[in-house]
Amino acid sequence: MEDMRSFVRPASFDLACSLFTSFGYFKDDEEDLRVLRNIHQSLKANGVFVVETLGKERLARVWLGTISNELADGSLLFQRNQICDDWTRVHSEWTLVKDGRSRSFNFEHTVYSGRELKDRLLSSGFAQVQLYGDLLGSPYNLDAQRLIAIARKSSS
């Protein structure tokens, strides 16, 4: 196993994917850029990188500070969310309650607008970036459910 901040396999892959908001968990912006540069370097010519996340635009429209859900096994999940660092990061505390016991998990991640993610990908070496609102290719607009970026490495 290797840390994504150091994992590089030059020109080895046709496709790389980062799905379900799995990008942006490093506190330092430079570490996110290093990951993107590593992915770019690891793709073959014309390789594609797919990023699927919750866009800042959508998050602002549907924001809830606290969310609770009953899971299929009867346990309860409480999510407390807080916007941090001038709308650049989200801090979350998830508490799972099951059989009278609770366990909490804390994490933070960067939340990107479409423009911010596109700029990051272009500055990491990708030649072309297209944004979509879901995995079916819908436009990235006010109705977008997700932020999907398709980044292509150049042919040379």
Helices and strands as residue ranges (DSSP letters): E 13-18, H 29-42, E 43-53, H 56-62, E 66-70, E 76-84, E 89-98, E 101-110, H 114-123, E 128-132, E 147-152
